[in-house]
Amino acid sequence: MTVLAHRTDTVTRDALAVLQPGFEGTTAPDWLLRRVGEGLTAVGLFGRNITSPEQLAALTAQLRTERDDVLVAIDEEGGDVTRLEVRGGSSFPGNLALGAVDDTDLTRSVARELGRRLAECGVNLNWAPSADVNSNPDNPVIGVRSFGADTHLAARHTAAYVQGLQAAGVAACTKHFPGHGDTNVDSHHALPRIDVDLDTLQARELVPFKAAIEAGTKAVMSAHILVPALDPTRPATLSPQILTGLLRGELGYEGLIVTDGMEMHAIAGTYGIERGSVLAIAAGADAICVGGGLADEATVLRLRDALVAAVREGALPEERLADAAARVRTLAAWTRGARPDAQPEGSRASGIGLTAARRAVLVTGSTKPLTAPYVATLAPVANIAVGDETPWGVAAELAELLPGTEAGVFPEGSGAGDVLAAAGDRTVVAVVRDAHRHPWMTEALDALVTARPDTVVVEMGLPMAASRGAVYIATHGASRVCGRAAAEVIAGV
C-alpha cells in the first residue's frame, strides 16, 4: 500500500509538472500557488495578467515564493503579438520587419533586448520565435509573425533570434513545428492541413527548425496542423511520427516540446482537451499549454486527473510521463542557473526597436509636407493570436507630429464614400492591414485613390503586390514602433 501510494503521488506530481496553465488576475490566486507547491512547474502569462513591468515583477516574485525555479512563460513575439505592452503596442517590430531589413545582427540585438526586459520582470520562457515560412500569403494567422516567405532568410533569422533571446537568460520556444506557414485556416478555429510532399517539407518547412535546433533552442512548440505526408490521421501535436519520429529521431532534438494552446478548436473541437493532452504526451510532447481561454483550477485538475487516469489504465506509459516531467524540470533548472551574456559597451539601446522599425519601412512615391491630414484606418477583425485589444495604426503617432490631425476607424462594410465624407477637404492617409486578404478593403482603397489621387497609403500587414496612392508606405508590421516609423515618413521628420 505504501509503495502504491508513493507511485500515485509521483505520477500526480509528474502530471502537474507537464502542465503550463494560465490564470485570471494580476496577482497569483491561492489555488495556483498551492498547485505550484504540489509540483506544478510552469505557469503561462497573458495580456490579462500584466499592467506594468513593476506589477509583472511582483507577480513572478510571488510565484517563486513557492518554488524558485518555476517556469514563467509568455507569448511575447514583439510586433503584432505582444503581452508585455498589450494596451499600448510593442516597442519592437515583429519578425517580418526584421526579415525585411535582413540584418541578423540587428535581429539578434532586438531579441536580446526583448529578452532582457522579460528577464528583468522574472519571465524565463518565451513562446517565440515563429519559425514558420510564410509561403502562403493568404495565411490568416501567421503573416507578419513570420520572418518571410524565403526559407533560408527565415532560417538565419530564427537562429539569430534564438541566440539573442537566450543570451539574455530567457529560454526560446521556436514554433510552430513542423511549420504553419502554408495554411489558409487559423488553427484557433479549425484544423489546418498542409498538402505538400516530403521533399517540399524538408526543403522548406523544416529548414528554420533545423537552424533553431543548431542554435540551441531550449523549447519547440508543436502546431495543431495536419500534414498527411508525415501523418495522415493525427495533427502534429498528437503525432508520434512527427514529435518522436521526426523531431526527436530525425532532427535529433533533445529539448522541451511544448504544445500550442490545447483550447484551440483544432484540438478541443476534435479530440477534447483531456484526451488531446493524453495523446500529446504519449506522442512525445513534454508540456501542455493551456490557459488562453480556460484559466481556472478546475481545468488544471481535469488535465492532471486525465493524465493520471491514462497512466493507471495503460493508455499512457508511466515512463513517458516521467520523461516529459523530467524535461520540464531540466529546463526549469537551466533558467534558474542561466546568467545573461555580457553586453558590449553601449549595446543596451532602449530605442533599438524603433531603429529596426525605421529600417524596415519601404516607401514608394515622393512625400510632401502635410498639414493636419485625416487618418482613415480600414480595420479587419484581428486574429486571436494578435488580439483586438492591442492598438495599431498611425493615427496617434501622427497626431503627435502633426497637430490637428483627425482620424476615424472604418470596419468591414465601409467604403470610400464613408472615408471621404469624414475626411472633408483634408488629405487622406489610408491605413490598412493585409489588404490583399480583404476584398472589401481593397475595393474601398482603390475607389479612394481614384477619387483622391493624393491619398497616402500605409500597409501594416504583408506588402501589396503593387503600390497604391501618391505615396505608399509598407511597414511590415503593425506594432507601435512601426506606426511611429510610418508617421515620421509622412510628417517628414
N, C-alpha and C positions, 0 to 999 in steps of 0.2 A: 504493500500500500504506500509506503514511504517513497519507494522508487518510482511508482506510478505518479504520485503527486509531484515529485521533483520533475519528472519528464513533462507533465502537463504544464507546470509553471514555466519550464524552459520554452516549450512550444508557444505558450501565451506571450511570453516576453519577446520571442522572435517574431511573432505575428504583429505585435505592436511596433517592433523596430523597423519593419519594412513599410510602414505607412508614413506618408507625408501629407498630413491633413491641414486644412485651413480652419479658421475660426472667425467669429464676428467680434468687432470692437477694436479699440486701440490699446487695450491692456489685456494680458493673458487671463482668460477665465479660470476659475478654480479647477474645473474639470480637466482643462488642458494641462495645468501644472501637475495635477495628480497623475495623469497618464504619463507624462514625461518622467515622473518619479518611478513609475511602474515599468518603464522600458521603452516608451516612445522616444525615438532618437532624432526625429526630424519634424519640422513644422514649416508650412508654406504660408507666405505672406502675400496679400493682395492689396490693391489700392485702398480698400475699405479699412485696412489696418494702419494706415500711415497718414499723419498730418504734418509732420516736420521731422528733420533729422534728429532733433533732440528727443522728440517723443519716441521715434523708432529706436534710438539707442537705449532709452529707458525700458522699452518693451523687450528687446533682446537680452538686456541685463536681467530682467525679471525671469525670463525663460531659463537663463543659465544659473539661477539660484537652485534649480532642481538638478541640473547636470551641466557641467561646464563645457562639454563637448557637443551639445545639441546642434544639429544642423539646422540653420535658419535659411530657408530657400526663398527665392523671389524670381518673378518673371520680369526682369529688367533688361530689355534689349536696347534701351535707348531709342531714339527716333520715335516712331508712332506708338510703340508699345512700351509704356513707362508705368511703373508703380511708385517709384520714388517721387515723381513730380506729376502725379496723375491729374491734379487740379490746375496745373499751370502750363504743362507741356515740358518736354525734356530739354535739358541743356546740352544734349548731344544729338547729332544727326544719326539716322539709322544706317543699316547695312548698305542699302542701295546707294546712298550718298557717298559712303566710304568706298564702295566699289567703283563709283563714277570717278572719284579722284584717283584711285588705283595707286595709292602710296602705302605700302604695307607698314612702313614705319609710323605713318600717321594712324593707321588702324590700330596698331599695337599701342600707341600712346593714348588714343581715345579709350580703348578698353582698359588700359592701366589706370587712367584717371577715374573712369567709372567704377572700377574695382576698388580703388582707394576710398571712394565715397561710400560704397557698400560696406567695406570693412570697418570704416570709422563708425558706422551705425550698427555694427555687430552682425551683419549679414555675411554668410560664408559660403553659400552655394547659389549660383545664378543660373537659372534655366535659359541659358544663352551661350553661344550664338546660334542663329539659324544658319545651317549649312546647306539649305535647300537651293538647288539650281532652278531659278525661276524660268524654266524653258517654256512654260505655257503662260502667255501674257494675260489670259483671261482668268488666271488663278485668283479666286476670291479671298483667299486667306493668307497667302504668302506675299506676293508683290514686293513692296519696298522693304520687307523684312529680309529679303534675300540680298546677297551682295551683287547678284546679277544673273544674266542668262548664260554667261560664259563659264564653262565648267572649271577651267584652270584659274580664272580670276577668283571664282568663289572659293576654290581650294586654298589659294595662298592667303586670302584674307581671313578665311576661317581659322587657319593655323595662327596667323598673326593675332587675331582676337583672343584665341585661347591662351596664347603666350602672355599677352598683355594683362588679361584678367587674372590669371593665376600668379603672375608676378606680384600682384597686389595681395596675394594670400587668399583669394576667393576662388573656389572651385568652379570651373566652367562645366556646363552641361550642354553639349552640342546636340542640336535637334534638326529635323525630325526624321530619324532613321527608319527606313533606308532612303528617304528623300521625298518631300511633299511638294516639289516644285511643278510637276507635270500633272496637276489635278485641276478640275474645274468645279469641284464640290468642296464645301467647307466641312471638315470633319466634326465641327461643333454641331452640325445639323444632320449629317448623313454620312454614310461610309464611302469615301472616295475610292477610286480604282485607277491604277496605272497599268495600261496595257502596252508594255514595251518588252522587247526580248532581253535575254540575259546580257548579250553583248552591249546593248544600249545602257543598261543599268550599270555595268562595270565601267563603261567609258564616260558616263555622265553622272548619275545619281551618287555613286559610291565614292567617287574621287575626293570630294571635300571631306567626307568622313574618314577616309584613309589619312588625309592630311591632318585632321584633328587628332586622330589616334597617334600619329607620329609626333605631333606637338605635345602630347601628354595629357589630353583632356581627361579630367577626373571622372566625368559622367557623360553618358549619352542618353538622350531621350528618344523613345520609340514613337512612331507615328501610327495613328489609327487609320491606316490605309490598306487596301487590298492590292497585292502585287502578284497576279497569277503566275508570273514567270518564276517566282520564288516559292509561293504557297497559294494554291488555287482556292483554298477554303477559308483560311483564317487571316484576319488583318495582322499586320506586323507585330503589334503589341502582344498578340496572343499566339504567335507562331514560333514553335521550337526551331523550325527550319531557318527562320530569319534571325531570331535573337541568339540561339545557341549555335546553330549550324553555320550561319554566315558571319554574324558579328563576333561571336566568341571564337569559332573554329577557323573560318577562312581568313578573317581580318585580324585575328589574334588579340582582340581587345580584352583586357583584364579588369577594367574599372567598373564603376557602378552603372547599371542600366536602370533608368527611371522611365515609367510610363508617362505618356501625356495624360491630361485630366480624364479620369475614368467616368466623370459625369457627362462627358461629351456624347452626343447622341450616337455616334458611330459605334460606341461600345454599350452605353447604357440602354440604348433603344434596341439593341440586337441581342446582347448577352445578359444585360443587367450588371450592376457594378459588383455585386458579390461574386457571381460566377466569373465575371470578367477578371476580377482581381486574382482569383484562384488560378485561372488559366494563364494569366500573365506571369505569375511567379513560377508556375510549372514550366512555362515556355522558356524561362531564363531571365525574366525581369527581376530586379532586386528591390525596387522601391515603387510603391503605388502612390501616384499623385492624385489627390482628391481634395476638394475644398473650395474650388472656384464657385461652385453652386451649393453643394452640400457641405455645410461648415458647422456641424454640431457634434456633440459627444455621441449621439445615437449612431451617426454614420461611422464613427471610429469603432464603436463596439460591434456594429454589424459586420464590418470588414474583418476585424480581429477574430470574431467568432466564426466567420465563414472560413477563414484560413485554418483555424484550429480544428474545426469540424472536418475539413478536407484532409488534414493530416490523419485524424483518427479513423476516417473512412477509407484511407488508402488512395484517395484521389490526388493527393499532393505528397510526394515523398518528404519525410521529415528532414532528410539531409539537404534537400533543395531549399527548403525554408531556412534552415540553419545557415546554409551557404549565403543566401541572399542577405540575411540579417548580419552576417559577418562582414559582407562587403559594405553595408551601410555603416557599421561601426568602424571599419577601417578608414572610410572617408572622413567620418567624424573625428577620428584620431588625427588624421592629416591636417584638418583645419585647425585643430587645437594647437598643433605644433608648427603650423605654417608661419613663416616670417616674410613679410614683403621684401622684395629685392630693393637694394639701394637705388634711388633715383639719381640720374646725373644732375649735377648742379644746374639749377634753373629750369628743370624739365617739368616741374609741377606748375602747369599753366591752367589757371581756372577758366580761361577763355578758350581752351583748345577745342571745345565743341563748336563754338561759333566760328573759329578759324576753319575748321573742317567743313562746316556748312557753307561758308563763303566760297571755299574752293570747289565745292560740288555744284554750284549754280551754273546753269547753261543759259546764255542769253542770245536770242536771235532778234535782230532789228536794232534800231537806234533809239535809245531812251532820250527823252526830253523832259525838262523840269515840269512837274505838275503842281497845281495848287488845289488843295482840298478835293481830291477825287472821290468817287463813290465806289466802295469796295463791295462787289456782289459775290457772295460765296454760294456756289451751287453745291449743295451738301447731300451726298449719298448717305445711306444708312451705314454706320461703321460696323465692321465685323467684330465678333465677340472678343477676339484676342486683343484688338485695339481698344474697344470700349467706346461708348458715346459720351463719357463724362470728361474726357480729356480735350481741351480746346485746341483748335488748329486754325490755320489760315494766316492772313497777313494784316487783317484789319486793325487789331490792337497795336501791332508793331508800327504800322504805317501812320496811325494816328499820332504816335509819339513824335514821328519825324516830320509829318505834315499836319499841323494843327488845322482843325476844321474838316478833316476827313470824315465822311459819313459812311455807314455800312449797313448791309442787310444780309440775311441768310435766306436762301431760296431752296426749299426741299423738292423732292421728286414731284413732278407735275407742274413745276414752274416753267415759264417760258421767257423769251427775250422781252416780250411786252411788259411782263411784270418788272423786270430789271430796269427797263427804260423809263417806266412810269415812276419808279422810285428814285432813279438817278437824276432825272431832270436834265439840266444842261451840263452837269459835271462829267468829266472824263471817267469812263468806267474801267475799273480794274476787276476783271472776272477771274475768280479763283475756283479751281476745280481739283478733283481728286480721282484719278483713274477714269478720266472722261471716256476712254475707249471702251470701258465696260458698261457704260450707262447711256443708252441711246437718247434718252430724254435730255441728258446733259449736253451731249454732242450737238443735238438739234438746236437747243437753246443757244449754245455758244456760237454755232455757225450763223444763226439768224442775228445774233447780237453783233458779231463782227461785220456782217453785211450792212446792218443799219448804222453802225458806228465804227468805221474803219480805224479810228484812233484808239480802239479798245486795247488795253494791256491784258494779256492772258497769262495767268500763273498756274502751271500744272504742278500739284504737290504729290502726285502719285507717280506711276510709270510715265515717262515722257511720251508725248504723242508721236505718231509716225510722221506727221507733217505739222509744222508750226502754224499757229493761227494768231491773228491780231497784228497791230502795228509793232508791238513788242511782245515776244514770247519768252517766258522765263520758266525753266524746268528746275525745280529744287531737289528732286529725287527723294522726297520725304516731306512729312507734314509736322515735324517737331517744332517746338517754339523757335529754336535757333535757325531752322530752315526758313521759317516765316520772317525772322529778322533779316536774314541774308537777302531774301527777295525784296523786302521793304527797303533796304538800303540801295538796291539797284534802282527801284522805282523812284526813290527820293533823290537819287544822285549823290549819295554821301559815301 
